[in-house]
Amino acid sequence: MHDRGRLGALGEQLAAEHLGRLGYRVLERNVRTHEGEIDLIAFDGRVLVFAEVKTTRASGAGSRREAVPLDWLRPRQQLRIRRMARAWLADPRRERPRAVELRFDAVGVVVDARGRLLALEHLEGAW
């Protein structure tokens, strides 16, 4: 796996652990649909979450307080993620939980050069 792929996988792992601490069970990771790939799908017994994760490495030359990378969440990307969720929900091969609510979350992760978590921002219902 190339460096960017490792960085993304690390961010998704940290995001999954965060969701676990909040009481969610990650149902699937890196789910491929004909529309693209969903990073995380999680469920807490009530809410089904489609989470998009963005990870960046801190620049390292300054403060430990780095900006969490959530500025990429544009309307076009939001629409694409909704389409991926719809494709996942419509797939008859998937076992879907009975959810009271569907939600689209964004998780921004910043790690240092060694892969240690510096910052994590979780936007519930990001769109």
TORPA-4810 file (N, C-alpha, C, O; in nm, 3 decimals):
<nodes>
NODE_1_0.085_-0.118_0.000_0.000_0.000_0.000_0.089_0.124_0.000_0.187_0.130_0.074_M
NODE_2_0.055_0.221_-0.082_0.135_0.343_-0.088_0.110_0.430_0.036_0.018_0.405_0.114_H
NODE_3_0.192_0.532_0.052_0.187_0.617_0.171_0.051_0.682_0.190_-0.001_0.686_0.302_D
NODE_4_-0.007_0.733_0.084_-0.139_0.796_0.094_-0.245_0.696_0.138_-0.333_0.729_0.218_R
NODE_5_-0.236_0.575_0.087_-0.330_0.470_0.127_-0.316_0.434_0.273_-0.415_0.412_0.342_G
NODE_6_-0.192_0.427_0.322_-0.168_0.398_0.464_-0.222_0.510_0.552_-0.281_0.484_0.657_R
NODE_7_-0.202_0.633_0.508_-0.252_0.747_0.584_-0.405_0.742_0.592_-0.461_0.763_0.699_L
NODE_8_-0.470_0.716_0.481_-0.616_0.705_0.479_-0.666_0.592_0.567_-0.765_0.608_0.640_G
NODE_9_-0.599_0.478_0.560_-0.639_0.363_0.643_-0.622_0.394_0.791_-0.706_0.355_0.873_A
NODE_10_-0.515_0.464_0.826_-0.493_0.503_0.965_-0.604_0.596_1.012_-0.659_0.578_1.121_L
NODE_11_-0.637_0.695_0.931_-0.744_0.787_0.967_-0.878_0.717_0.983_-0.953_0.748_1.076_G
NODE_12_-0.907_0.623_0.895_-1.032_0.547_0.906_-1.034_0.461_1.032_-1.138_0.447_1.095_E
NODE_13_-0.918_0.403_1.068_-0.910_0.325_1.191_-0.935_0.414_1.313_-1.009_0.376_1.404_Q
NODE_14_-0.873_0.532_1.316_-0.892_0.624_1.427_-1.037_0.672_1.434_-1.093_0.686_1.543_L
NODE_15_-1.098_0.697_1.319_-1.238_0.737_1.315_-1.329_0.624_1.364_-1.425_0.648_1.437_A
NODE_16_-1.299_0.500_1.323_-1.377_0.385_1.367_-1.367_0.368_1.519_-1.468_0.339_1.584_A
NODE_17_-1.249_0.385_1.573_-1.232_0.375_1.719_-1.310_0.485_1.790_-1.371_0.461_1.894_E
NODE_18_-1.310_0.604_1.733_-1.387_0.715_1.789_-1.536_0.681_1.791_-1.603_0.699_1.892_H
NODE_19_-1.587_0.632_1.677_-1.728_0.595_1.671_-1.760_0.484_1.772_-1.867_0.484_1.833_L
NODE_20_-1.669_0.391_1.789_-1.687_0.285_1.888_-1.700_0.340_2.029_-1.782_0.293_2.107_G
NODE_21_-1.619_0.439_2.061_-1.629_0.502_2.194_-1.763_0.572_2.213_-1.809_0.588_2.326_R
NODE_22_-1.825_0.612_2.103_-1.956_0.677_2.111_-2.071_0.577_2.112_-2.188_0.617_2.118_L
NODE_23_-2.039_0.449_2.107_-2.142_0.346_2.113_-2.186_0.290_1.979_-2.285_0.217_1.972_G
NODE_24_-2.115_0.324_1.873_-2.147_0.271_1.741_-2.068_0.144_1.713_-1.956_0.126_1.761_Y
NODE_25_-2.128_0.058_1.635_-2.060_-0.061_1.586_-2.037_-0.039_1.436_-2.132_-0.014_1.362_R
NODE_26_-1.914_-0.049_1.394_-1.884_-0.032_1.252_-1.929_-0.158_1.180_-1.881_-0.268_1.207_V
NODE_27_-2.022_-0.140_1.088_-2.076_-0.252_1.011_-1.988_-0.287_0.893_-1.964_-0.404_0.864_L
NODE_28_-1.940_-0.184_0.825_-1.856_-0.207_0.707_-1.757_-0.091_0.691_-1.782_0.021_0.735_E
NODE_29_-1.645_-0.122_0.627_-1.542_-0.022_0.594_-1.511_-0.032_0.447_-1.516_-0.140_0.387_R
NODE_30_-1.480_0.082_0.388_-1.438_0.087_0.247_-1.532_0.008_0.157_-1.490_-0.079_0.081_N
NODE_31_-1.658_0.040_0.166_-1.762_-0.029_0.089_-1.765_0.027_-0.053_-1.785_0.146_-0.073_V
NODE_32_-1.746_-0.062_-0.149_-1.749_-0.022_-0.290_-1.893_-0.031_-0.341_-1.961_-0.132_-0.322_R
NODE_33_-1.937_0.076_-0.405_-2.064_0.076_-0.476_-2.034_0.121_-0.618_-1.921_0.160_-0.648_T
NODE_34_-2.134_0.116_-0.704_-2.110_0.164_-0.842_-2.090_0.315_-0.845_-2.046_0.369_-0.947_H
NODE_35_-2.120_0.384_-0.736_-2.102_0.529_-0.727_-1.966_0.568_-0.669_-1.923_0.682_-0.683_E
NODE_36_-1.899_0.472_-0.602_-1.772_0.502_-0.536_-1.758_0.423_-0.407_-1.819_0.317_-0.391_G
NODE_37_-1.678_0.474_-0.316_-1.647_0.402_-0.192_-1.691_0.480_-0.069_-1.661_0.599_-0.056_E
NODE_38_-1.763_0.413_0.020_-1.804_0.470_0.148_-1.698_0.430_0.250_-1.665_0.312_0.263_I
NODE_39_-1.645_0.527_0.324_-1.538_0.497_0.419_-1.585_0.409_0.534_-1.528_0.303_0.558_D
NODE_40_-1.689_0.452_0.606_-1.738_0.376_0.722_-1.891_0.379_0.724_-1.953_0.480_0.694_L
NODE_41_-1.949_0.265_0.761_-2.092_0.258_0.789_-2.103_0.203_0.931_-2.049_0.097_0.962_I
NODE_42_-2.173_0.277_1.017_-2.181_0.240_1.158_-2.326_0.249_1.205_-2.408_0.318_1.146_A
NODE_43_-2.355_0.175_1.314_-2.491_0.167_1.366_-2.486_0.158_1.518_-2.403_0.087_1.574_F
NODE_44_-2.574_0.231_1.583_-2.577_0.228_1.730_-2.706_0.168_1.786_-2.736_0.183_1.904_D
NODE_45_-2.782_0.099_1.701_-2.909_0.042_1.744_-3.026_0.130_1.707_-3.141_0.087_1.712_G
NODE_46_-2.997_0.253_1.671_-3.100_0.350_1.634_-3.063_0.426_1.508_-3.145_0.441_1.417_R
NODE_47_-2.939_0.475_1.502_-2.894_0.561_1.393_-2.794_0.487_1.304_-2.697_0.429_1.353_V
NODE_48_-2.820_0.489_1.173_-2.728_0.433_1.075_-2.648_0.549_1.018_-2.705_0.642_0.961_L
NODE_49_-2.516_0.544_1.033_-2.428_0.653_0.994_-2.342_0.613_0.875_-2.278_0.508_0.875_V
NODE_50_-2.343_0.698_0.774_-2.251_0.688_0.661_-2.146_0.795_0.687_-2.176_0.915_0.681_F
NODE_51_-2.024_0.753_0.715_-1.920_0.848_0.755_-1.813_0.858_0.647_-1.761_0.759_0.597_A
NODE_52_-1.782_0.981_0.614_-1.673_1.011_0.521_-1.557_1.062_0.606_-1.573_1.152_0.689_E
NODE_53_-1.439_1.004_0.584_-1.322_1.038_0.665_-1.217_1.104_0.577_-1.186_1.057_0.468_V
NODE_54_-1.163_1.214_0.627_-1.054_1.283_0.559_-0.938_1.293_0.657_-0.954_1.343_0.768_K
NODE_55_-0.821_1.246_0.615_-0.704_1.242_0.702_-0.591_1.323_0.640_-0.569_1.322_0.519_T
NODE_56_-0.519_1.393_0.726_-0.402_1.467_0.680_-0.290_1.450_0.782_-0.314_1.423_0.900_T
NODE_57_-0.170_1.466_0.734_-0.052_1.462_0.821_-0.016_1.605_0.857_-0.015_1.693_0.770_R
NODE_58_0.014_1.629_0.984_0.053_1.763_1.029_0.179_1.806_0.959_0.266_1.725_0.927_A
NODE_59_0.189_1.935_0.935_0.307_1.989_0.867_0.432_1.970_0.951_0.542_1.958_0.897_S
NODE_60_0.416_1.966_1.082_0.528_1.936_1.170_0.616_2.052_1.206_0.691_2.044_1.303_G
NODE_61_0.610_2.159_1.132_0.704_2.269_1.155_0.652_2.372_1.254_0.714_2.477_1.270_A
NODE_62_0.544_2.347_1.317_0.491_2.450_1.406_0.412_2.393_1.519_0.455_2.301_1.589_G
NODE_63_0.299_2.448_1.535_0.215_2.412_1.648_0.155_2.274_1.631_0.141_2.224_1.519_S
NODE_64_0.120_2.213_1.742_0.051_2.084_1.740_-0.094_2.103_1.699_-0.163_2.006_1.666_R
NODE_65_-0.140_2.226_1.701_-0.280_2.254_1.668_-0.293_2.272_1.517_-0.270_2.381_1.465_R
NODE_66_-0.330_2.169_1.450_-0.345_2.173_1.305_-0.493_2.186_1.269_-0.581_2.145_1.346_E
NODE_67_-0.520_2.242_1.155_-0.657_2.252_1.107_-0.708_2.114_1.067_-0.639_2.040_0.996_A
NODE_68_-0.825_2.081_1.112_-0.887_1.953_1.076_-0.942_1.966_0.935_-1.010_2.063_0.903_V
NODE_69_-0.914_1.868_0.849_-0.942_1.880_0.705_-1.086_1.851_0.666_-1.113_1.747_0.606_P
NODE_70_-1.179_1.940_0.697_-1.318_1.917_0.658_-1.367_2.018_0.554_-1.485_2.019_0.520_L
NODE_71_-1.278_2.101_0.503_-1.319_2.200_0.404_-1.345_2.140_0.266_-1.395_2.209_0.177_D
NODE_72_-1.314_2.013_0.247_-1.336_1.944_0.120_-1.482_1.907_0.099_-1.519_1.866_-0.011_W
NODE_73_-1.565_1.921_0.200_-1.703_1.874_0.197_-1.792_1.971_0.119_-1.866_2.050_0.178_L
NODE_74_-1.784_1.964_-0.009_-1.859_2.052_-0.098_-1.991_1.985_-0.141_-2.005_1.863_-0.127_R
NODE_75_-2.087_2.062_-0.192_-2.215_2.005_-0.233_-2.203_1.888_-0.331_-2.278_1.791_-0.321_P
NODE_76_-2.110_1.896_-0.424_-2.092_1.787_-0.521_-2.050_1.657_-0.451_-2.099_1.549_-0.484_R
NODE_77_-1.957_1.669_-0.356_-1.912_1.552_-0.279_-2.026_1.497_-0.193_-2.041_1.376_-0.180_Q
NODE_78_-2.104_1.585_-0.134_-2.217_1.544_-0.052_-2.318_1.464_-0.134_-2.368_1.361_-0.089_Q
NODE_79_-2.346_1.512_-0.252_-2.439_1.442_-0.342_-2.384_1.304_-0.378_-2.459_1.206_-0.381_L
NODE_80_-2.257_1.296_-0.405_-2.194_1.168_-0.440_-2.206_1.069_-0.324_-2.235_0.951_-0.345_R
NODE_81_-2.183_1.116_-0.203_-2.193_1.027_-0.086_-2.336_0.982_-0.064_-2.360_0.867_-0.028_I
NODE_82_-2.431_1.070_-0.086_-2.573_1.030_-0.076_-2.605_0.921_-0.179_-2.677_0.826_-0.148_R
NODE_83_-2.552_0.935_-0.298_-2.576_0.833_-0.401_-2.514_0.699_-0.361_-2.574_0.593_-0.383_R
NODE_84_-2.395_0.704_-0.302_-2.332_0.580_-0.257_-2.415_0.514_-0.147_-2.432_0.392_-0.147_M
NODE_85_-2.467_0.593_-0.054_-2.551_0.539_0.053_-2.677_0.477_-0.005_-2.719_0.369_0.036_A
NODE_86_-2.738_0.545_-0.100_-2.858_0.492_-0.164_-2.828_0.358_-0.232_-2.907_0.264_-0.222_R
NODE_87_-2.715_0.350_-0.299_-2.676_0.225_-0.365_-2.657_0.114_-0.262_-2.698_0.000_-0.285_A
NODE_88_-2.594_0.146_-0.149_-2.573_0.046_-0.043_-2.706_0.000_0.014_-2.727_-0.120_0.033_W
NODE_89_-2.796_0.093_0.040_-2.926_0.059_0.097_-3.012_-0.023_0.000_-3.093_-0.105_0.044_L
NODE_90_-2.995_0.000_-0.130_-3.075_-0.070_-0.230_-3.020_-0.208_-0.267_-3.089_-0.285_-0.334_A
NODE_91_-2.900_-0.239_-0.225_-2.836_-0.366_-0.261_-2.902_-0.481_-0.185_-2.891_-0.487_-0.062_D
NODE_92_-2.971_-0.571_-0.254_-3.043_-0.680_-0.185_-2.950_-0.782_-0.119_-2.994_-0.861_-0.035_P
NODE_93_-2.823_-0.781_-0.154_-2.728_-0.876_-0.093_-2.683_-0.831_0.045_-2.626_-0.910_0.121_R
NODE_94_-2.707_-0.707_0.079_-2.662_-0.652_0.208_-2.768_-0.671_0.314_-2.888_-0.653_0.290_R
NODE_95_-2.722_-0.707_0.431_-2.812_-0.715_0.545_-2.808_-0.579_0.615_-2.706_-0.538_0.670_E
NODE_96_-2.921_-0.510_0.610_-2.927_-0.375_0.665_-3.000_-0.375_0.799_-3.102_-0.442_0.815_R
NODE_97_-2.948_-0.300_0.894_-3.017_-0.291_1.023_-3.142_-0.204_1.011_-3.152_-0.121_0.920_P
NODE_98_-3.235_-0.223_1.101_-3.354_-0.137_1.106_-3.317_-0.011_1.181_-3.300_-0.012_1.303_R
NODE_99_-3.304_0.096_1.109_-3.261_0.222_1.168_-3.379_0.318_1.178_-3.465_0.323_1.089_A
NODE_100_-3.383_0.392_1.285_-3.482_0.497_1.303_-3.440_0.621_1.225_-3.524_0.698_1.178_V
NODE_101_-3.309_0.640_1.213_-3.255_0.760_1.150_-3.134_0.725_1.065_-3.054_0.639_1.102_E
NODE_102_-3.120_0.792_0.951_-3.001_0.784_0.867_-2.928_0.916_0.883_-2.990_1.022_0.889_L
NODE_103_-2.795_0.909_0.889_-2.720_1.033_0.907_-2.591_1.026_0.827_-2.532_0.919_0.809_R
NODE_104_-2.547_1.142_0.778_-2.422_1.154_0.705_-2.326_1.235_0.790_-2.350_1.353_0.816_F
NODE_105_-2.219_1.172_0.834_-2.121_1.237_0.919_-1.990_1.256_0.843_-1.960_1.184_0.748_D
NODE_106_-1.913_1.353_0.888_-1.779_1.376_0.835_-1.683_1.371_0.953_-1.710_1.426_1.060_A
NODE_107_-1.571_1.303_0.933_-1.469_1.294_1.037_-1.336_1.340_0.977_-1.287_1.283_0.879_V
NODE_108_-1.280_1.443_1.036_-1.149_1.493_0.995_-1.046_1.450_1.096_-1.067_1.466_1.217_G
NODE_109_-0.935_1.396_1.049_-0.830_1.343_1.135_-0.696_1.406_1.098_-0.662_1.417_0.980_V
NODE_110_-0.621_1.446_1.199_-0.485_1.497_1.179_-0.391_1.411_1.261_-0.412_1.392_1.381_V
NODE_111_-0.286_1.357_1.197_-0.186_1.277_1.266_-0.049_1.340_1.246_-0.028_1.419_1.154_V
NODE_112_0.044_1.303_1.333_0.181_1.353_1.316_0.259_1.258_1.226_0.203_1.161_1.175_D
NODE_113_0.386_1.285_1.208_0.470_1.204_1.118_0.479_1.058_1.162_0.503_0.970_1.080_A
NODE_114_0.461_1.033_1.292_0.466_0.896_1.343_0.330_0.827_1.345_0.319_0.711_1.385_R
NODE_115_0.227_0.897_1.301_0.094_0.839_1.297_0.015_0.856_1.425_-0.088_0.791_1.444_G
NODE_116_0.063_0.942_1.514_-0.010_0.966_1.639_-0.118_1.071_1.615_-0.098_1.169_1.544_R
NODE_117_-0.232_1.048_1.675_-0.346_1.138_1.660_-0.317_1.273_1.725_-0.281_1.280_1.843_L
NODE_118_-0.333_1.379_1.648_-0.318_1.515_1.700_-0.454_1.582_1.717_-0.476_1.655_1.814_L
NODE_119_-0.545_1.557_1.623_-0.677_1.619_1.629_-0.777_1.532_1.555_-0.743_1.465_1.457_A
NODE_120_-0.900_1.535_1.603_-1.009_1.465_1.537_-1.134_1.549_1.555_-1.169_1.589_1.666_L
NODE_121_-1.200_1.577_1.444_-1.327_1.650_1.449_-1.434_1.565_1.384_-1.418_1.518_1.271_E
NODE_122_-1.543_1.546_1.456_-1.653_1.464_1.408_-1.776_1.553_1.395_-1.827_1.604_1.495_H
NODE_123_-1.822_1.572_1.274_-1.943_1.651_1.249_-2.060_1.555_1.226_-2.070_1.494_1.120_L
NODE_124_-2.146_1.544_1.324_-2.265_1.461_1.310_-2.365_1.536_1.223_-2.385_1.657_1.239_E
NODE_125_-2.426_1.464_1.131_-2.521_1.527_1.041_-2.457_1.640_0.963_-2.511_1.750_0.955_G
NODE_126_-2.342_1.612_0.906_-2.264_1.715_0.836_-2.340_1.774_0.718_-2.314_1.887_0.678_A
NODE_127_-2.435_1.698_0.663_-2.520_1.749_0.556_-2.646_1.668_0.549_-2.732_1.695_0.465_W
</nodes>
